[in-house]
Amino acid sequence: MASAFYWIEAFAIWALAVQTVRHVTARRRSPVVSASLAHVITFALGALVQSPDLRPQFDLLTGINGFGRWLAFSLFLCSMAAFWLVIGHVTHHQDSSPPGVRVRLLWVVGAITIMGVLLFSSGSRDDVGASFLAVYGRDTSVIGFYLVFIGYIATVLVATLRLAWRYKKYARQRYLRVGLRLLIAGDLCGLAYGLYLGATVVTSYLSWPLPPGATTYAATYLGFGAVMLILAGPTISVWGPRLAAPWQAAAQRRALHRLHPLWLALTTAMPYLRRQPTHTLSDEVGYQLYRRVIEIRDGLLILESYSELRLERQQSTAGAAGRAAVHARSIVLALRAFSAGEGEGTASSSGEEFSAADWENSDCEEKRVTPTIPFMQDEIAYLTQLSDAFARLNKGS
């Protein structure tokens, strides 16, 4: 069961890594892109090497006790160093100098070197699984190895947490805002992992009772969970839209269904509103919703000259809840007046006649661009509320 849980986490990490690498490699190379690639690739490799089934195999292949554990931890440190560089480049002010790449690389190389010297000199065999600290926790070289590892990741987590917390209030895009929150959650979870692992190191060295789960892979699961959040935060713009697509499509279908009563009434009275779609994506639900909003707004524009001033005044003074009901009543009356006049011509604001043929031949032809439905959310929300009120009026009459 523990091994299965490990591989589930490893699979999720590799899925995020593959999606990110595919997206990043398609862009123009830059220092940030290179650091992002290093971040996801080194951690994905570290998650693979950290496997309790593979670590002992690396020791056997190299003939060096602890080589597999050192390699996995070194890959994790490289990943954290690259992540630190990415966050530093993204958040640094234009007037200030970018973070020192060479200094941070020297830090991680120094930490990896010290970890190797300490662990290899201890001669600790990596054949005891999750009980490694319980067995070798009295060895000062092993303790030093873990303290260097914990100290480095804690430094990176605190630094990136401060940057993410400082800049989250400036995020306006949805995925950027959610990504920063995931990053903050990952940093906090990573600090919890560092505290838990540090407590295990100290208690094993002092022969005190170990923390709960210290002889299992609890620390590994907690660390993997933290880095999954840290990986997910900066990469959410890659996989977020795909993950949200089914829910977004379902919401758009519900909006289409709710808009149908008002749209049907308007297009029945004014069939010329249903123009032939010119967009190549006309079969997609998002585009259908876009067209329906445009056609409803076109119909409401024609009916403006048939609306009663008294109802318009009530609509302007009503609250948010009553505004749709008042507007729906004015549409019902305007449709009756339009039908009574057979819709041959509507008086425009300039006093000129505007016929159905003029409407079809006007130069308000739809541009061949993909509609941006997220920017129409407020419009869709109001029109669905208006259509619901319109349907209730028709049902009651």
N, C-alpha and C positions, 0 to 999 in steps of 0.2 A: 504493500500500500504506500509506504514512504517513497519507494523508488518510482512508483507510478506518478505520485504527486510531483516529484522532482522533474520528471520528463514532461509533464503537462506544463509546468512553468518554463522549462527550457524550450518547449515548442512555441509557446506564446512569445518568448523573447526572440526566437529566430524568425517568427512570422513578422514581428515589428521590424526587425533588422532588414529582412529581405525587401519589404515594402519601402523602407526608407532608402536603402541603397539604390533600388530601381528609380526612385523619384529623384534622388540627389545626383546620380550619375548622368541624368538627362539634362541637367543644368550646366551652365558655364562654370568652369572650375574657379575657385577662389579659396583663400585661406579658411574661411568659415566652412565651405563645402568639404574641403579636405579634412578638417578637424571633425566634422560631423560623420564622415565616412569612417575615420579612425575610431570614433566613439562607439558607433554601433557594431562595427566589425570586431573590434577587440573584446567588447563585452559578450557578443554572441559566441565567440571562440572560447572565452573564459567560462561561460555557462556550460559549454560542452566538455571542456577539460576538467571542470569541477565535479563531473559525474563520479560518484564513488566507485563505479565500475571501471572507469578509464584511468583515474589517477594512479592506482598501483601499476597499471600497464606501462605508464611512462617511466616509473621507477625501474621496472624490469628492463625496459629497452635501453635506458641510459646507464643503468648500474649505479645510480645516485639515489640514495634514500631521500625522500621528500621532494624530488624534482617535480612530480606532477602537481603537488600542492603549491610549490613555489611558482610554477608556470601559470597556474590558474589565478593565483592572487596577483601576480605581476600583470597579467592581462587586464584584470579588474582595475588596477592602479593606472594602467595606460588609458583605459576607457574613461576613468574619472578625470585624468589630466586633460584629455581631448575635450571632454564635456566642459570643463572649467574654461578652456580656451574659447569654445563656442559661445558660452554665456557671456564671457568677457568681451568678445568682439561685438556681439549683438547689442549689448547694453551700454557700451562705453560711449561717452559724449563725443561729438564730432570735434570739438575743440581740444579734447584731451588725447594723449597718446594711447594707442591700443595696448592691451596687456602684454607684458614681456614674455614672448614665446620661449626664448632660450632659457630664461631663468626657471620657468615652470618645467621645461623639459629636463633641466639639470636636477630639479627637485625629485622628479619621478624616477629618473635614472639612478640617482643616489639612493632613494628609498628601496628600489628593486635590488640594487647591488647589496645593500646592508641586509635586506631580508634573505638573500641567497647565502651570504656568508654565515649568518646566524643559523639558518635552518640546516644547511649542509654540514656545518660543523657539529650539530647536535647528533647526527646519525639516526634520527628518529624514522622508523619504518612506518610507511603510511598503509598499514594493513589492519587497522583497528576501527575503520569506519568513522562513525560519529563520535566515538569515545576517545578521539585523538588527544584532546586536552585533558581528559580524565586520566589518561595513561601517562602522557609526557608533560603534564602541566607543572611539574616541579623543576623541569629543566629550564635554567635561566635563558639559554639560547632560544628555546621555543617561545618563551614568554617575550623575549625581545623581538622576535619575528612578528608576533601578533601585535605588539604595541606599536611597532613602526607602521604596520598595515592600518591599524585603527586610527593612529594619529594622522596619517595622510588623508584617508577618506573623510575623517571628521573635519579637517581643515578645508577640503574642497566643498563639503556639504554646507558648512557654515557660510563660506564665501558666496556660493551660488544661492543659498537661501536668502541672504541679505539682498542680493541683486534682484532676485525674483520678487521679493516682498516690496522692494522699493519701486519697481516698475510696473507692478500689476495694476495700480490705479490709473496708469496711462493707457492701458490696453482698451481699444475700442472695438476691434474685430472679435467676433464671437469665439472663433477657434483659438485666437491668441489669448483671450481672457481665460478660457477653459484650460489651455495648455499651461499657462502660468500657475493656475491653481493645482493642476496635476503635478507640476514641478515642485511646488511648495510642499504638497503632501508627500511626494517621493523623498524630498530632503528630510522632512521630519521623520518619516519611516526609516530612512537611512541612519539618522542620528539615534533612533531607538535601537536599530540593529547594532550600531557601534557600542552603545551603552550595555546592551545585553551581552555582546561578545566580550567587552571589557570586563564585565562582572564575572563572566565565566573564567576568564584568564586569571583574575585576581584571586577568586575563591579556590581555583584549582592549585594555584601556587601556594596559598596559605593553608591548604588542606581543609578548607571550610566546606560546608554543604553547598553543592553546586546549584545554580538557579534551575527552576523547573524546565525540563526539556533539554538540558545541556548535553545529555548523552544521546540525543536524537539529532535530526537535521533541522531543528527549529530555527537555529541561527541562519542556516543556508536559505530556508524558505523565506524568512523575514528579509534577508538581504536581496534575494531575487525579487520579492514583492516591491521593495523600495526602488530597485533599478528598473523594474517594469514601468513604474509610475514616472521615473525620471526619463526613460526612453519614450514613454507615451506623450509626455508634455510637449517637447519640441517637435514631435512628429505627428501630432493630432491632425494637422492640416492635410496630411497625406492619407491617413486611413479614416479620419473622422467622417468626411462626406460619404464614403462608401458604406460605412457602418450605419449612418443616419438615413441613407437613401430609402430603405423600406418604410421607415416611420414617416419620412417626409412625403413619400408617394401616397401613403394611407391618409395623411392629413389633407393632401391636395384633393384626393378623391372625395373625402367628406365635404370639403369646401365646394367642390363641383356639385355635389348632391344638394347642398343647402342653397346654392345660388340658382338652382334650376327653376324654381317657381317664378322668380322675378325675371330671369332671362327669357323663359318661355313666353311670359306675358308680353314683354317688350318686343321680342322678335316675331311673335304672332301678329302684333299690330303693325310692326315695321319690318317686313321680311328682308328688306335690303340691308339690314344690319348684319345679316349672316353672310359676310363676304367670304369668298373662297380663300382658304389659307394659302399664304405664299411661302411659308417657312418649311424647311425640309424636316423639321422635328414635329410636324403637326399631329402625329399620332401619339406623342408623349403626353402624359397627364399634366405635367407642368406647363406645357405650351397650351393645352386645352384650357387650363385655368386662366392663363394669361389672356387668351382670346376672349373668354367669357367675361372677364372683368372689363376689357376694352369695349365689347359690344354692349354691355350693360351701361357703361358710362356714356357711350354714344347715344343710346336710347334716352337716358336721363337728360342729356344735353338738349335733345330735340323737344322733350316734354317741358322744358323750363318755362316756355312762353304760355303753357296751359296751366301752370300751377297757380293756386289761389294765394294772393298776397297775405290773407289772414292766416293761412296755414304756414306760410313761410315765416311769418313773424313768430308764431308759436314754436316753430322748429328752432328758431334762433335763440329763444329764451328757455327752451326745455333743457333738462339735464341730459346726461349721456344716455340714461336708460330710456327716457321718453323721446329723444330726438329721432331715433329710428322709427318709432311708432307714428309720430307726426309726419315724418317724411314718407312713410309707406302709405298713409292716408292720402297725402297730396298726390302720390303717384297713381293711386286708384282713380281719383277724380280727374287727373290730367289725362289718363288713358281713356276715360269715358268721353271727355271733351274732344280728344284727338280722334276717337272713332266716330263721334257724331259729325265732325268736320271732314271725315274720310281721309284725314292726313294728307290732303293735297298740297298744303303749304303751311309752313310755320313762320311766324313773324320773328325775325332775328332781332337782335338788340339794336341794329341800325335801321330797322324798318323794312328791309328787303325780304323778298320771298325766297324760301329755301326749300326746294322740292326733293323728292326721293332720288330722282335722276341726278340732281346736283350733288347729293350726298355720295352717291356711288362713284361719280366722276371727279370728286374733289381730290386735291393733292395731298390728302391726309393718309395716303397709302402706307401700309405698315412696312417698316424697314426690315430688311432681312438680317436681323440680328437675334441672337439667343436672348429671350427675356430673362431678366434677373428677378425671379420670384421673391427671393428674400427681401428685396427692397419694396415689395408691394404688400407686405404683411399687414400694415395698418389699413390699407385700402381694402384688402380681402376681408379683414376682420369686420370692418364697418358694413361692407356690402352683404356679407352673410347674415349679419344681424338685421339689416334692412330687408333682406329676402325672407327671413323667418317671420318678421312682422307683417310683411306683405302677404305671405301664405296664410297667416292666422286671420287677417282681414277677409281674404277671399273665402276661407272656410266658414267664417261666421256670417257672411252675406248670403 
